[in-house]
Amino acid sequence: LIQWISTRMEYLDNMWDIASLPETPLGVESIEKESIIESIGVGRNGVIIKCNSATQISIYNTTGQLVKSVMLKQGVNDIPLSKGIYIVNNKKIVIL
């Protein structure tokens, strides 16, 4: 099996002439994703989320259950939540 793999790799290397490929990859060289959510914090009775454009966000409890699904507007959004621990945009939020 090892001999067959080595032979096959050599065949493919020769077939595609990998040594002659440019060192710089072709196509997309980098992807920069602009973050829509600028900040997430704890308010008096819930969570405060600041975002640079309207977006949908899901809030989960620690057991993974969906608690709320909210359409956020651009700017500051105050979302009321009862006391507990939540996961918002992969960040743990504790409401006391």
C-alpha positions as CSV (number, residue, x, y, z in Angstrom):
1,L,0.0,0.0,0.0
2,I,2.8,2.5,0.9
3,Q,4.5,1.7,-2.4
4,W,1.3,2.2,-4.3
5,I,0.7,5.6,-2.6
6,S,4.3,6.7,-3.3
7,T,4.0,5.7,-7.0
8,R,0.6,7.4,-7.3
9,M,1.9,10.6,-5.7
10,E,4.9,10.6,-8.0
11,Y,2.6,10.1,-11.0
12,L,0.3,12.9,-10.0
13,D,3.3,15.2,-9.4
14,N,4.6,14.5,-12.9
15,M,1.2,14.7,-14.5
16,W,0.4,18.1,-13.0
17,D,4.0,19.5,-12.9
18,I,3.5,20.9,-9.5
19,A,7.0,22.4,-9.4
20,S,6.1,24.8,-12.1
21,L,3.0,26.3,-10.3
22,P,3.4,29.9,-9.0
23,E,4.2,30.2,-5.3
24,T,1.4,32.8,-4.9
25,P,-1.9,31.1,-4.9
26,L,-4.3,32.0,-7.6
27,G,-7.7,33.4,-6.9
28,V,-8.7,35.0,-3.5
29,E,-5.6,35.7,-1.4
30,S,-7.4,36.9,1.7
31,I,-10.9,37.3,3.1
32,E,-11.6,40.1,5.5
33,K,-15.1,39.9,7.0
34,E,-16.4,43.1,8.4
35,S,-18.0,42.6,11.8
36,I,-21.6,43.7,11.9
37,I,-21.8,43.6,15.7
38,E,-19.5,46.2,17.2
39,S,-20.1,45.4,20.9
40,I,-22.1,43.4,23.3
41,G,-22.6,44.4,26.9
42,V,-24.8,43.9,29.9
43,G,-27.5,46.5,30.7
44,R,-29.8,47.0,33.6
45,N,-32.3,44.3,32.6
46,G,-30.8,42.7,29.6
47,V,-28.1,42.9,26.9
48,I,-27.1,45.9,24.9
49,I,-25.8,45.3,21.4
50,K,-24.3,47.9,19.1
51,C,-24.2,47.1,15.4
52,N,-23.2,49.0,12.3
53,S,-26.1,47.6,10.2
54,A,-29.3,45.8,10.7
55,T,-28.9,42.1,11.3
56,Q,-30.7,39.1,12.8
57,I,-29.3,37.7,16.0
58,S,-30.1,34.6,18.1
59,I,-29.8,34.4,21.9
60,Y,-29.3,31.0,23.5
61,N,-29.3,29.7,27.1
62,T,-26.5,27.5,28.4
63,T,-28.3,24.3,27.4
64,G,-28.3,25.5,23.8
65,Q,-32.0,26.3,23.6
66,L,-33.0,29.3,21.6
67,V,-34.3,32.0,24.0
68,K,-34.9,34.9,21.5
69,S,-34.4,35.7,17.9
70,V,-34.2,39.4,17.4
71,M,-33.9,41.7,14.4
72,L,-31.4,44.4,15.4
73,K,-31.4,47.9,13.9
74,Q,-28.3,49.8,13.1
75,G,-27.0,51.5,16.3
76,V,-27.7,50.6,19.9
77,N,-30.2,47.8,20.7
78,D,-31.4,47.1,24.2
79,I,-32.8,43.6,24.5
80,P,-34.6,42.7,27.8
81,L,-33.7,39.4,29.3
82,S,-34.4,37.8,32.7
83,K,-31.6,36.9,35.1
84,G,-29.4,34.1,33.8
85,I,-26.5,33.1,31.6
86,Y,-26.8,33.5,27.8
87,I,-24.8,33.0,24.7
88,V,-25.0,35.9,22.3
89,N,-22.9,35.9,19.1
90,N,-20.5,33.3,20.7
91,K,-20.0,35.5,23.8
92,K,-21.2,34.5,27.3
93,I,-23.4,37.2,28.9
94,V,-24.4,37.0,32.6
95,I,-27.5,39.0,33.6
96,L,-27.6,39.5,37.4
